[in-house]
């Protein structure tokens, strides 16, 4: 009898212990949930809306690009994601060593987050404006102001030294508008650029009016073939290029392919001092990335520039303009990887 009673007491004690353990687990779960909710609410209430931050700091650029600070109704607006903008102190510290010799503009295209340094400082644009003229030409073609397959004859008067390969062709060579655009972007061909600019002038499709409509700075136009620029102004151009490439256009894929395959013809005349490769076309990456980059470079005495759209999982625009020249390749490569790491760290979203 005593053994039976003892077994019953043992069962009751075991049940009571199990009940207490279960009760403690439930209490712990509720307490943990309450703490997590408190932390989450604190985080959300303390965070800022990146779209509001960008519009407050760079509303002027957004007005220029869109006509207002509100996103276009057809766009997938995720700029209102609430999150804490990343710290950029390390970027400021790095670029401050160069003083006024460099201008930077970075824009994450998913969030509109912008980092800039000396973004309004004026530099000589060199061949960056070949991308501007290309956009102008393609937009005119989209509206049937010009013929993409019109023929143009290369003459002695069109000759221009520097980059490009048309100047090595015999006078009388005929090229289409599309071929001139290809040479102007891929080989940064000065002759193609000159022939395109003259063609566009003859059509009456005003480049200056196009600059005004875009919201870029018309005062940067020195002449038909020469431009000043700033990091911010170049970023505006490449944002317009990005929008064109993403639109339902007839010819945008041509421009995208050319910008993704910028090359340099390795002729000793303009490659002395550099080791780009042999005597054939080589891919020139002033803006480096693990991802495809639609870019245009430009350099001249006292000017070394690049700008592009980096097709990372969260894409971004990066502009580097400077009054540097020789030896800037390594610096531009370092800056490129710096911003890729920054973008990967802070803007890898899972949709």
Residue pairs with C-beta under 8 A, 6 or more apart in sequence:
44 82
46 84
47 82
47 83
47 84
48 82
48 83
48 84
48 85
49 80
49 81
49 82
50 79
50 80
50 81
50 82
50 83
50 85
50 111
50 112
50 113
51 71
51 77
51 79
51 80
51 81
51 111
51 112
52 80
53 85
53 113
54 62
54 79
54 111
54 112
54 113
54 114
55 62
55 69
55 112
57 114
58 114
59 69
61 215
61 232
61 235
61 236
62 68
62 69
62 112
63 69
63 215
64 214
64 215
64 216
64 236
65 215
65 236
65 239
65 240
66 72
71 77
71 79
78 110
78 111
79 111
79 112
81 111
85 113
86 113
86 342
86 345
86 346
88 115
91 104
91 115
91 117
91 338
91 342
92 117
94 338
95 102
95 104
95 117
95 118
98 322
100 118
100 121
101 322
101 323
101 324
102 117
102 118
102 320
102 321
102 322
102 323
102 324
103 117
103 118
103 119
103 120
103 121
103 123
103 230
103 231
103 319
103 320
103 321
103 322
104 115
104 116
104 117
104 118
104 119
104 231
104 319
104 320
104 335
105 114
105 115
105 116
105 119
105 231
105 232
105 234
105 235
105 317
105 318
105 319
106 114
106 115
106 116
106 316
106 317
106 318
106 319
106 339
106 342
106 343
107 113
107 114
107 235
107 239
107 316
107 317
108 114
108 314
108 315
108 316
108 343
108 347
109 242
109 309
109 314
109 315
109 316
109 317
110 314
110 315
110 347
110 349
111 314
111 347
113 346
113 347
115 342
116 231
116 232
117 231
118 231
119 230
119 231
119 232
119 235
120 230
120 231
120 232
121 230
121 231
122 220
122 228
122 229
122 230
123 228
123 229
123 230
123 303
123 305
123 321
123 322
123 323
124 227
124 228
124 229
124 300
124 302
124 303
124 323
125 220
125 226
125 227
125 228
125 229
125 234
125 298
125 303
125 305
125 321
126 298
126 299
126 300
126 303
126 304
126 305
127 163
127 188
127 193
127 296
127 297
127 298
127 299
127 300
128 227
128 229
128 234
128 237
128 296
128 297
128 298
128 305
128 307
128 321
129 226
129 227
129 229
129 298
130 184
130 185
130 188
130 193
130 296
130 298
131 185
131 237
131 238
131 241
131 259
131 296
131 307
132 211
132 216
132 227
132 237
133 184
133 193
133 196
133 197
133 200
133 207
134 181
134 184
134 185
134 196
134 255
134 258
135 237
135 240
135 241
135 244
135 255
136 200
136 205
136 207
136 210
137 146
137 177
137 181
137 196
137 200
138 181
138 244
138 249
138 251
138 252
138 254
138 255
139 210
139 244
140 146
140 200
140 203
140 205
141 147
141 148
141 177
141 250
141 251
142 249
142 250
142 251
145 203
145 205
146 177
146 199
146 200
146 203
146 205
147 177
148 176
148 177
148 178
148 251
149 176
149 177
149 178
150 176
150 177
150 199
151 174
151 175
151 176
152 174
152 175
152 176
152 177
152 180
152 195
152 199
153 172
153 173
153 174
154 166
154 169
154 171
154 172
154 173
154 174
154 175
154 191
154 195
155 171
155 172
156 171
158 166
158 191
158 194
158 195
159 167
159 191
160 167
160 190
160 191
160 193
160 194
161 167
161 190
161 269
161 270
162 190
162 269
162 270
163 187
163 188
163 189
163 190
163 264
163 265
163 270
164 183
164 187
164 188
164 189
164 190
164 191
164 192
164 265
165 183
165 187
165 189
165 265
166 173
166 175
166 183
166 189
166 191
166 192
167 190
167 191
168 267
175 183
175 192
175 195
177 196
177 199
178 254
179 192
180 192
180 195
180 196
180 199
181 192
181 196
181 254
181 255
181 258
182 192
182 254
182 258
183 189
183 191
183 192
184 192
184 193
184 196
185 255
185 258
185 259
185 262
185 296
186 258
186 261
186 262
186 263
187 263
187 264
187 265
187 281
188 262
188 264
188 296
188 297
188 298
193 225
194 225
197 207
197 224
197 225
198 224
200 207
201 207
201 224
207 221
207 224
208 218
208 221
211 217
211 218
211 221
212 218
214 236
214 237
214 240
215 236
216 233
216 236
216 237
217 230
217 233
220 227
220 228
220 229
220 230
220 233
221 227
222 228
229 305
229 321
230 321
231 319
231 320
231 321
234 305
234 307
234 319
234 321
235 307
235 317
235 319
237 307
238 307
238 308
238 309
238 317
238 319
239 317
241 255
241 259
241 294
241 309
242 309
242 317
244 252
244 255
245 252
245 255
245 256
245 294
245 309
246 252
256 294
259 294
259 295
259 296
259 308
259 309
260 292
260 293
260 294
261 283
262 283
262 284
262 295
262 296
262 297
263 281
263 282
263 283
263 284
264 271
264 276
264 281
264 282
264 284
265 281
266 276
266 277
266 278
266 279
266 280
266 281
266 282
267 279
273 326
274 329
276 282
276 284
284 297
285 293
285 295
285 333
286 295
286 297
286 304
286 305
286 306
286 320
286 329
286 332
287 293
287 295
287 297
287 306
287 307
287 308
287 310
287 318
287 320
287 332
287 336
288 332
288 333
288 336
288 337
288 340
289 310
289 312
289 336
289 340
290 312
290 340
291 310
291 311
291 312
291 340
292 310
292 311
293 308
293 309
293 310
293 311
294 308
294 309
294 311
295 306
295 307
295 308
295 309
296 306
296 307
296 308
297 305
297 306
298 305
298 306
299 305
299 325
300 325
301 325
302 323
302 325
303 321
303 322
303 323
303 325
304 322
304 323
304 324
304 325
304 328
304 332
305 319
305 320
305 321
305 322
306 319
306 320
306 332
307 317
307 318
307 319
307 320
307 321
308 317
308 318
309 315
309 316
309 317
310 316
310 317
310 318
310 340
310 343
312 340
312 343
312 344
313 348
313 349
314 343
314 347
314 348
314 349
316 339
316 343
316 347
318 336
318 339
320 332
320 335
322 328
324 331
